[in-house]
Amino acid sequence: MTAEDTVEIVHAYEAGQSTQCIGSRYGISKTRVATILREQGVPLRRQGLTDEQVSEAAQLYEAGKSLATLGAHFGVSHATIANVLKKRGTRMRPRPGWSDSSGS
């Protein structure tokens, strides 16, 4: 990373871009982007999804979209999607290859 890259990352984040989006552009993880921002004294926005995004995620999940697809769409991890859907009361599908029965 150059000093110019760091300045551009800060400007992009302050302009409203997500850490996921910025990381994709620079070929780094969103965690690395967040570290760069903290090192530059930039306060991080609340991570996660808005109520509207949670509703949209639930609709898309119920329509058959995967947690991974939804995570990529909203710029968060699949685990974040699973957590917000569970809190919302969405019934989760069994994971591929996992049995629903407890006796094997």
N, C-alpha and C positions, 0 to 999 in steps of 0.2 A: 504494500500500500504506500502510495506517495502522499505527501502532505496535501497535494491537490485533490487526491481521491478522498481524503478525510474531510476536507472542506466541502466537497460535493456531496458526500454522505450526510453531513450535518445539514446542509441546505435542503437536500431532498427530504429528509425526515421532518425538518421544520416546515416544509411546504405541504406536509400531510401524507407522504408516502409511508408505507409500512416497512418494518424491518425486513420482512420476508421479500417484498418487492425489491428493496435496495440490495439485499444480499444476493438475489438472483442476478441482478445487473452486474455485480462485481465478482460473482463466483465465490461468495463466502456465505457462511451460515447467518441466520438472523440473530443468533446468539453473539456472533462476532461483531455484527453491526451494532447490537446493543452495547457491547463492551466498548467499542470505539466511541459511541455517543456518550456513555458515562465518563470515559476518559477525557472527553471534550467539555464535560460539565453540562451536557444537555439533559434536561429532565425527560424521562421516558413517559410516554402516554400509557394509560391503562391498557394492558394486553387483554385480549379476549374478544368476545363478540357482543354486539349490541342486542337488545331485545328483538329488533327487526331481523337481524342476522340469524339469531337462534330460531325464530319462527320459520325463516326461509330454509335453514339447514334441516329442520324437522320435516318440512314438506318435501324437500329433495331426498332426504333419507327414506322417508316413507314411500317415495316414488321409486326407490331402488338404488339410489346413488350410494357409493361406499363411503365409509368414514375417511379413507385416504383421499378420495376425490373431493369430498367436502372440505377437508383440511387444506388441500391445495387451493381450492376455490376461495376460501376465506383467509388464507395466509396464517393458519394456525396448525397445530399438530392434530393428528387423528384422535389422540387421547383427549385433547381439549374438546373436540366435537363430541366424542362419546360422553364426556363428563357433563356438558351442558344439555345434551339430549336426555341423559338419565335424570338430571335434576328437573327437567321439564316434564318427565313422566313418559317419555317416548319408549315404547317397547323395542328393545334391541334385538336384532337378528343374531342367530348363532354365527360364530366365526366359521369360515370355511375349514372343513376338516375336523371340526370339533363336534362331538356327539352331544345331543340334548339329554341323553339318559345318563344316570349316575352309576349304573351297574355295567361294567364291561369286563 
